[in-house]
Amino acid sequence: MLVTGATGYLGGRLVPQLLAAGHDVRCMVRRPAGLAGLPWHQQVEVVTADALQPESLDAALEGVGTAFYLIHSMDGGERFAARDRQAAENFRRAAERQGVRRIVYLGGLGRSGSGLSSHLASRQEVGRILGAGQIAVTEVRAAVIIGSGSVSFEMLRHLTEVLPVMITPSWVRTRCQPIAVRDVLAVLVKLLDEHRPGHQILEVGGPDVLTYQDMMQVYAEVAGLRRRLIIPVAVLSPSLSSRWVGLVTPVPTQVARTLIDSLTSEVVVTDNAAPALVGHPLSSYRQAVTDALERVEGHDDETRWSEAVEQPAARLPTDPAWAGARWMRDRQVVETTAPPEDVFWAVTRIGGEVGYYAAGWAWWLRGLIDRMVGGVGLRRGAGPRAVLKTGDTLDFWRVADVCQPRRLLLVAEMRLPGEAWLEFEVESDHGRTRLTQTAHFAPRGLPGRVYWYLMLPFHSMVFGPMARRLVGAAERRPRPAVPGTSYSERTPHGQL
């Protein structure tokens, strides 16, 4: 069977569930590197294809019995509905050509007709397009999905934790029926045992019908926070609300706008057949939040919404000159006696709780400015990781390439008049290790060049000290205990 969107939040969790159930799985992705490093990537077949490029779909769908369609836009742009419509039509036609027997599609809950948000209306339109052909289609409609790393959960979590007092728009009183991510996955896997002809719609939701205000209060209780004071007012539009959400949460403004538009529509199940399908009661909202928080606190997110790859064709700083980019660079080279593994360890700790080793105030200010103009800022779910992989996010950076312990390449996803990259290369020679840290910037027009030169004074305060302190952290890395050696002899006090 085929899983589209395998680098996304839900697809990345569905694949191991299907493998555990004994199914042969093919993953359709735009960037195969996004799967590298995942514990199951050697157990699946990977095919490069894009639903917006119909010529690429036949190879992906050849020999497929069931296809999971997990493709949809969350950017809220003006043409997202047209893109989703075209992708669905391309996919259905290619599936018909290849003799696919069944498509399982995860759509959005909500009553069809006037009053449905543009995002939910588009999700349901995709279901109708997929079901308009000769292939059996099961459309699973869900509302808010609660799980560690899900975009809905992250918005809820950060709003509740950051704001003890909230003046909120009226949509916080709209009813919805949240469902735990593990229950959604259980439904999708169990559907493979069902034979449903034609276009079938299956509504799924947890046992609790709540308002968004109720959901925030329950979250506060589970997280051990004081009860939040929530004051709904009628003057805050979805546009203003999304800008505020973009400022105080890790969710970018455009994505927040899409979510908030959906929350203005009541999304309640009318016929919940999910418990009978999976064979057990679904998790309560409180239990779903508890499970999600346990995974967040244990840094045990299987997937995160922020790691879905959005720009498969972005240029690289290693592109040749004729590729059209004029690269401006700041390069720092530092040598040390620390082994390459320790230097790379220090490199992979940047961002999140550790920070950037130098001029923390400047990084904080840059993150704040990015939030104010609708960017992702510094709070996008960076946490300790045993292994970095392509697609991981570190604040407003995304891992574009990683080769341990030699190279880490980060691409900036902050709002910029150009494209920015941060590259770390670790080399060893005759007992010494060399760290080369390079900031690459491809300016876009005159504003990009002005931006680069305005930032040069800050570069001298940031990048040089950063490289030197990275190496210093590597030299002070705690080592395993050696018999007969005290901890104080191995690690000087205060230098962890």
C-alpha positions as CSV (number, residue, x, y, z in Angstrom):
1,M,0.0,0.0,0.0
2,L,1.0,3.6,-0.6
3,V,1.3,6.3,2.0
4,T,1.5,9.9,0.7
5,G,2.7,12.6,2.9
6,A,5.0,10.2,4.7
7,T,7.3,13.1,5.8
8,G,4.3,14.8,7.4
9,Y,2.9,14.6,10.9
10,L,0.3,11.9,10.5
11,G,2.0,10.0,7.7
12,G,5.2,9.6,9.6
13,R,3.2,7.9,12.4
14,L,1.0,5.8,10.1
15,V,3.9,4.1,8.3
16,P,5.3,2.2,11.4
17,Q,1.7,1.2,12.4
18,L,1.2,-0.4,9.0
19,L,4.5,-2.1,9.1
20,A,3.7,-3.5,12.6
21,A,0.4,-4.9,11.1
22,G,2.4,-6.8,8.5
23,H,1.7,-4.6,5.4
24,D,4.1,-3.9,2.6
25,V,4.5,-0.1,2.4
26,R,5.6,2.3,-0.3
27,C,6.1,6.0,0.7
28,M,5.5,8.7,-1.8
29,V,7.6,11.8,-1.0
30,R,8.9,14.9,-2.7
31,R,12.3,14.7,-0.9
32,P,13.5,11.1,0.0
33,A,16.1,12.6,2.3
34,G,13.3,13.6,4.6
35,L,12.9,9.9,5.5
36,A,16.6,9.2,6.1
37,G,17.5,8.4,9.6
38,L,14.0,7.3,10.6
39,P,14.0,3.9,12.3
40,W,11.7,2.3,9.7
41,H,13.0,3.9,6.5
42,Q,14.9,0.7,5.4
43,Q,11.7,-1.3,5.7
44,V,9.7,0.7,3.1
45,E,10.0,1.4,-0.6
46,V,10.5,5.1,-1.3
47,V,9.3,6.7,-4.5
48,T,9.8,10.4,-5.4
49,A,6.6,12.0,-6.7
50,D,4.5,15.1,-6.4
51,A,0.7,15.2,-6.7
52,L,1.0,18.5,-8.6
53,Q,3.2,16.8,-11.2
54,P,0.9,14.2,-12.8
55,E,3.7,12.5,-14.8
56,S,5.4,11.5,-11.6
57,L,2.4,9.6,-10.1
58,D,2.1,6.5,-12.3
59,A,5.4,5.0,-10.9
60,A,4.3,5.7,-7.4
61,L,0.9,4.0,-7.8
62,E,1.9,1.1,-9.9
63,G,0.9,-2.2,-8.2
64,V,-0.8,-0.4,-5.3
65,G,-3.9,-1.9,-3.8
66,T,-4.7,0.8,-1.2
67,A,-3.5,4.4,-1.2
68,F,-3.6,6.7,1.9
69,Y,-4.1,10.2,0.7
70,L,-2.7,12.5,3.4
71,I,-2.0,15.6,1.3
72,H,-3.4,19.0,2.1
73,S,-2.2,22.6,2.3
74,M,-1.9,24.5,5.6
75,D,-0.3,27.7,4.4
76,G,-3.6,29.6,4.0
77,G,-2.4,31.2,0.8
78,E,-4.8,32.6,-1.8
79,R,-4.4,29.5,-4.1
80,F,-4.3,26.7,-1.6
81,A,-7.8,25.4,-2.5
82,A,-6.9,25.4,-6.3
83,R,-3.6,23.5,-5.5
84,D,-5.4,20.9,-3.4
85,R,-8.1,20.5,-6.0
86,Q,-5.6,19.9,-8.8
87,A,-3.5,17.5,-6.7
88,A,-6.6,15.4,-5.9
89,E,-7.7,15.3,-9.5
90,N,-4.2,14.3,-10.6
91,F,-4.0,11.6,-8.0
92,R,-7.4,10.1,-8.8
93,R,-6.7,9.9,-12.5
94,A,-3.3,8.2,-12.0
95,A,-4.9,5.8,-9.5
96,E,-7.5,4.8,-12.0
97,R,-4.9,4.2,-14.7
98,Q,-2.9,2.0,-12.3
99,G,-5.9,0.0,-11.1
100,V,-5.8,1.1,-7.5
101,R,-8.7,-0.6,-5.6
102,R,-9.1,1.8,-2.8
103,I,-8.2,5.3,-1.5
104,V,-8.3,6.2,2.2
105,Y,-8.4,10.0,2.7
106,L,-8.2,11.9,5.9
107,G,-10.4,15.0,5.6
108,G,-12.0,17.6,7.9
109,L,-15.1,17.3,10.0
110,G,-17.9,19.8,9.6
111,R,-21.4,20.1,8.1
112,S,-21.3,20.9,4.4
113,G,-22.9,24.1,3.2
114,S,-22.7,27.7,4.0
115,G,-20.8,28.7,7.1
116,L,-18.0,26.2,6.6
117,S,-14.5,27.7,6.7
118,S,-12.6,27.9,3.4
119,H,-10.1,25.3,4.7
120,L,-12.7,22.8,5.8
121,A,-14.7,23.4,2.6
122,S,-11.6,22.6,0.6
123,R,-10.9,19.5,2.6
124,Q,-14.4,18.2,1.8
125,E,-14.1,19.2,-1.8
126,V,-10.9,17.0,-2.1
127,G,-13.0,14.1,-0.7
128,R,-15.6,14.6,-3.4
129,I,-13.0,14.8,-6.1
130,L,-11.3,11.6,-5.0
131,G,-14.7,9.9,-4.8
132,A,-15.9,11.0,-8.2
133,G,-14.2,8.2,-10.1
134,Q,-14.5,4.4,-10.1
135,I,-12.2,3.7,-7.1
136,A,-13.7,3.0,-3.7
137,V,-12.9,5.9,-1.4
138,T,-13.2,6.0,2.4
139,E,-13.1,9.6,3.6
140,V,-12.3,9.8,7.3
141,R,-13.4,13.2,8.7
142,A,-11.8,14.4,11.9
143,A,-11.8,17.6,13.9
144,V,-8.9,18.7,16.2
145,I,-6.3,16.0,16.5
146,I,-4.5,16.0,19.8
147,G,-1.0,14.5,20.0
148,S,2.5,15.6,20.9
149,G,3.8,17.7,18.1
150,S,0.5,18.2,16.2
151,V,-0.1,21.7,15.1
152,S,-3.5,21.9,16.9
153,F,-1.9,20.7,20.1
154,E,1.0,23.1,19.9
155,M,-1.2,26.1,19.4
156,L,-3.4,25.1,22.3
157,R,-0.4,24.3,24.5
158,H,1.4,27.5,24.0
159,L,-1.6,29.8,24.2
160,T,-2.5,28.2,27.6
161,E,1.0,28.2,29.0
162,V,2.0,31.7,27.9
163,L,-1.2,33.6,28.7
164,P,-2.8,33.3,32.2
165,V,-5.3,36.0,31.1
166,M,-6.7,36.0,27.6
167,I,-9.0,38.4,25.8
168,T,-10.2,36.1,23.1
169,P,-12.5,36.2,20.0
170,S,-15.9,34.5,20.1
171,W,-14.6,31.4,18.3
172,V,-13.3,30.0,21.6
173,R,-16.9,29.1,22.4
174,T,-17.5,27.1,19.2
175,R,-18.1,23.4,19.9
176,C,-15.7,20.8,18.5
177,Q,-15.0,17.1,19.2
178,P,-11.2,16.5,19.5
179,I,-9.7,13.1,19.0
180,A,-6.4,11.6,20.1
181,V,-3.9,11.0,17.3
182,R,-3.5,7.3,18.3
183,D,-7.2,6.8,17.8
184,V,-7.0,8.4,14.3
185,L,-4.2,6.0,13.5
186,A,-6.1,3.0,14.9
187,V,-9.1,3.9,12.7
188,L,-6.9,4.2,9.5
189,V,-5.3,0.8,10.1
190,K,-8.5,-0.9,11.0
191,L,-10.2,0.3,7.8
192,L,-7.9,-2.0,5.9
193,D,-10.0,-4.9,7.2
194,E,-13.3,-3.2,6.0
195,H,-14.6,-3.5,2.5
196,R,-16.6,-0.4,1.7
197,P,-17.7,0.2,-1.9
198,G,-18.2,3.6,-3.4
199,H,-17.5,6.8,-1.6
200,Q,-18.0,6.3,2.1
201,I,-17.7,9.1,4.8
202,L,-16.7,8.1,8.3
203,E,-16.8,10.8,11.0
204,V,-14.5,10.3,13.9
205,G,-14.2,12.1,17.2
206,G,-13.4,11.5,20.8
207,P,-16.1,11.0,23.5
208,D,-16.0,14.7,24.6
209,V,-17.7,17.6,22.9
210,L,-16.0,20.8,24.1
211,T,-15.4,24.4,23.3
212,Y,-11.9,25.6,22.6
213,Q,-12.2,27.5,25.9
214,D,-13.0,24.3,27.7
215,M,-10.0,22.6,26.0
216,M,-7.6,25.3,27.3
217,Q,-8.9,25.0,30.8
218,V,-8.6,21.2,30.8
219,Y,-5.1,21.6,29.4
220,A,-4.2,23.9,32.3
221,E,-5.5,21.4,34.8
222,V,-3.5,18.5,33.3
223,A,-0.4,20.7,33.1
224,G,-0.7,21.8,36.7
225,L,-1.4,25.5,35.8
226,R,-3.8,27.8,37.4
227,R,-7.2,28.2,35.9
228,R,-7.0,30.6,33.0
229,L,-9.1,33.8,32.9
230,I,-10.6,33.8,29.4
231,I,-12.7,36.9,28.3
232,P,-14.3,36.4,24.9
233,V,-15.0,39.6,22.9
234,A,-16.7,40.0,19.5
235,V,-14.3,42.6,18.0
236,L,-11.3,40.3,17.3
237,S,-11.4,39.1,13.7
238,P,-9.8,35.8,12.6
239,S,-7.1,37.9,10.9
240,L,-6.2,39.8,14.1
241,S,-6.4,36.5,16.1
242,S,-4.0,34.7,13.9
243,R,-1.5,37.5,14.1
244,W,-1.6,37.3,17.9
245,V,-1.4,33.5,17.9
246,G,1.6,33.8,15.5
247,L,3.3,36.2,18.0
248,V,2.9,34.1,21.2
249,T,3.0,30.5,19.9
250,P,5.4,28.6,17.5
251,V,2.6,28.4,14.9
252,P,3.3,30.8,11.9
253,T,0.6,33.4,11.3
254,Q,-0.6,31.9,8.0
255,V,-1.0,28.4,9.6
256,A,-2.7,29.9,12.6
257,R,-5.2,31.7,10.3
258,T,-6.1,28.4,8.7
259,L,-6.7,26.7,12.1
260,I,-8.7,29.6,13.5
261,D,-10.9,29.8,10.4
262,S,-11.7,26.1,11.0
263,L,-12.5,26.8,14.6
264,T,-15.2,29.2,13.7
265,S,-17.2,26.2,12.3
266,E,-18.8,23.8,14.7
267,V,-17.2,20.4,14.1
268,V,-19.2,17.7,15.9
269,V,-19.7,14.0,14.9
270,T,-23.2,13.1,13.9
271,D,-22.7,9.3,13.8
272,N,-19.5,8.1,15.5
273,A,-18.8,4.6,14.3
274,A,-15.1,4.8,15.3
275,P,-15.3,2.9,18.7
276,A,-17.1,0.0,17.1
277,L,-14.5,-0.1,14.2
278,V,-11.4,-0.1,16.5
279,G,-13.1,-2.4,19.1
280,H,-12.6,-0.2,22.2
281,P,-13.7,3.2,23.6
282,L,-11.7,6.1,22.3
283,S,-9.5,8.2,24.6
284,S,-11.1,11.1,26.4
285,Y,-9.7,14.6,25.7
286,R,-8.1,14.7,29.1
287,Q,-6.3,11.4,28.5
288,A,-5.2,12.6,25.0
289,V,-3.7,15.7,26.6
290,T,-2.0,13.7,29.3
291,D,-0.4,11.3,26.8
292,A,0.7,14.2,24.6
293,L,2.3,16.0,27.5
294,E,4.1,12.9,28.7
295,R,5.7,12.6,25.3
296,V,6.6,16.3,25.1
297,E,8.3,16.2,28.5
298,G,10.1,13.0,27.6
299,H,11.2,14.5,24.2
300,D,9.5,11.5,22.6
301,D,7.7,13.0,19.7
302,E,7.6,10.6,16.8
303,T,6.8,13.3,14.4
304,R,6.1,17.1,14.5
305,W,4.0,19.3,12.3
306,S,6.9,21.7,11.8
307,E,9.0,19.1,10.1
308,A,6.8,18.6,7.1
309,V,9.0,19.7,4.1
310,E,7.6,22.7,2.3
311,Q,10.3,23.7,-0.2
312,P,11.6,20.6,-2.0
313,A,13.4,22.7,-4.7
314,A,15.0,25.3,-2.6
315,R,18.5,26.2,-3.8
316,L,21.6,25.2,-1.8
317,P,24.7,27.2,-1.0
318,T,26.7,24.6,-2.8
319,D,25.0,25.4,-6.1
320,P,27.4,26.5,-8.8
321,A,27.6,30.2,-9.7
322,W,25.6,29.7,-12.9
323,A,22.6,28.7,-10.8
324,G,21.8,32.3,-10.4
325,A,22.4,33.1,-6.7
326,R,24.9,35.7,-5.5
327,W,26.1,34.3,-2.2
328,M,27.4,36.5,0.6
329,R,29.3,34.7,3.4
330,D,30.7,35.0,6.8
331,R,33.2,32.2,7.5
332,Q,34.8,31.4,10.8
333,V,37.5,28.7,11.2
334,V,38.6,27.5,14.7
335,E,41.0,24.6,15.5
336,T,41.0,22.5,18.6
337,T,42.4,19.3,20.1
338,A,38.9,18.1,20.9
339,P,37.9,15.0,18.8
340,P,35.5,15.6,15.9
341,E,32.7,13.7,17.6
342,D,32.8,16.2,20.5
343,V,32.9,19.2,18.2
344,F,29.9,17.9,16.3
345,W,28.1,17.2,19.5
346,A,28.5,20.8,20.5
347,V,27.2,21.9,17.1
348,T,24.0,19.8,17.3
349,R,23.1,21.4,20.6
350,I,22.5,24.9,19.2
351,G,19.0,26.3,19.4
352,G,16.2,25.6,21.9
353,E,17.3,25.5,25.5
354,V,21.0,25.6,24.9
355,G,20.9,28.7,22.7
356,Y,23.6,29.9,20.3
357,Y,26.6,30.1,22.6
358,A,27.1,33.9,22.0
359,A,25.1,37.1,21.9
360,G,21.9,35.4,23.1
361,W,20.2,38.8,23.3
362,A,20.7,39.3,19.6
363,W,19.2,35.9,18.7
364,W,16.3,36.6,21.0
365,L,15.7,40.0,19.4
366,R,15.9,38.5,15.9
367,G,13.4,35.8,16.9
368,L,11.0,38.5,18.3
369,I,11.2,40.6,15.2
370,D,10.5,37.4,13.1
371,R,7.4,36.7,15.2
372,M,6.2,40.3,14.8
373,V,6.3,40.0,11.0
374,G,4.6,36.6,10.9
375,G,7.6,34.3,10.9
376,V,8.2,31.2,13.0
377,G,10.6,32.9,15.6
378,L,12.7,31.0,18.1
379,R,10.1,28.8,19.7
380,R,9.3,26.2,17.2
381,G,9.7,23.0,19.2
382,A,13.5,22.6,19.3
383,G,14.4,20.0,22.0
384,P,17.3,17.7,22.8
385,R,17.7,15.1,20.1
386,A,19.9,12.0,20.2
387,V,20.2,12.1,16.4
388,L,19.5,15.0,14.0
389,K,17.9,14.1,10.7
390,T,17.0,15.9,7.5
391,G,13.8,17.9,8.0
392,D,14.2,18.4,11.8
393,T,13.6,22.0,13.0
394,L,15.8,24.0,15.3
395,D,14.0,27.3,16.2
396,F,13.8,29.2,12.9
397,W,16.2,26.8,11.2
398,R,15.5,23.5,9.4
399,V,18.0,20.7,8.9
400,A,18.7,20.6,5.2
401,D,21.6,18.1,5.3
402,V,23.4,16.2,8.1
403,C,26.4,13.8,7.9
404,Q,27.6,12.9,11.4
405,P,30.1,13.9,12.6
406,R,31.3,15.9,9.6
407,R,28.6,18.3,8.4
408,L,25.4,20.1,9.4
409,L,23.6,22.4,7.1
410,L,20.7,24.5,8.3
411,V,18.3,26.6,6.1
412,A,16.6,29.6,7.6
413,E,12.8,29.8,7.6
414,M,12.6,33.2,9.2
415,R,11.2,36.1,7.2
416,L,14.1,37.5,5.1
417,P,14.8,39.5,1.9
418,G,16.7,36.5,0.6
419,E,17.7,32.9,1.5
420,A,20.0,32.2,4.5
421,W,21.9,29.1,5.5
422,L,24.2,28.2,8.4
423,E,26.8,25.5,7.7
424,F,29.1,23.6,10.1
425,E,32.0,21.4,8.8
426,V,34.2,19.4,11.1
427,E,37.6,18.0,9.8
428,S,40.4,16.3,11.5
429,D,44.1,16.4,10.6
430,H,47.2,15.2,12.5
431,G,45.5,15.1,15.9
432,R,43.7,18.5,15.5
433,T,40.1,19.2,14.6
434,R,39.0,22.1,12.5
435,L,35.5,23.7,12.7
436,T,34.5,25.8,9.7
437,Q,31.3,27.7,10.4
438,T,29.8,29.6,7.4
439,A,26.8,31.8,7.2
440,H,25.5,31.9,3.6
441,F,23.1,34.6,2.3
442,A,21.6,34.9,-1.2
443,P,20.0,38.4,-1.2
444,R,16.8,39.1,-3.1
445,G,17.2,42.4,-4.9
446,L,18.3,45.6,-3.4
447,P,16.5,45.1,0.0
448,G,18.5,41.8,0.4
449,R,21.8,43.5,-0.1
450,V,20.9,46.4,2.2
451,Y,19.9,43.9,4.9
452,W,23.2,42.0,4.7
453,Y,25.3,45.1,5.1
454,L,23.2,46.4,7.9
455,M,23.7,43.1,9.7
456,L,27.5,43.1,9.3
457,P,28.2,44.8,12.7
458,F,26.1,42.2,14.4
459,H,27.9,39.4,12.6
460,S,31.1,40.4,14.2
461,M,29.5,40.1,17.7
462,V,27.7,36.8,16.9
463,F,29.5,34.5,14.5
464,G,33.1,34.7,15.7
465,P,32.4,34.2,19.4
466,M,29.8,31.6,18.5
467,A,32.4,29.4,16.7
468,R,35.0,29.8,19.5
469,R,32.5,28.9,22.2
470,L,31.3,25.9,20.3
471,V,34.8,24.6,20.3
472,G,35.1,25.5,24.0
473,A,32.0,23.5,24.8
474,A,33.5,20.5,22.9
475,E,36.7,20.8,24.9
476,R,34.7,20.8,28.2
477,R,32.4,18.0,27.2
478,P,32.0,15.6,30.2
479,R,33.6,12.2,29.5
480,P,32.8,8.8,30.9
481,A,34.4,8.2,34.3
482,V,37.9,6.6,34.3
483,P,38.7,4.3,37.3
484,G,40.7,6.2,39.9
485,T,39.8,9.7,38.5
486,S,37.4,12.0,40.3
487,Y,34.7,13.9,38.5
488,S,36.3,17.2,39.5
489,E,39.6,16.2,37.9
490,R,37.8,15.5,34.6
491,T,35.5,18.5,34.4
492,P,36.5,21.9,35.9
493,H,33.8,23.4,38.1
494,G,31.3,25.6,36.3
495,Q,32.4,24.6,32.8
496,L,29.7,22.1,31.9
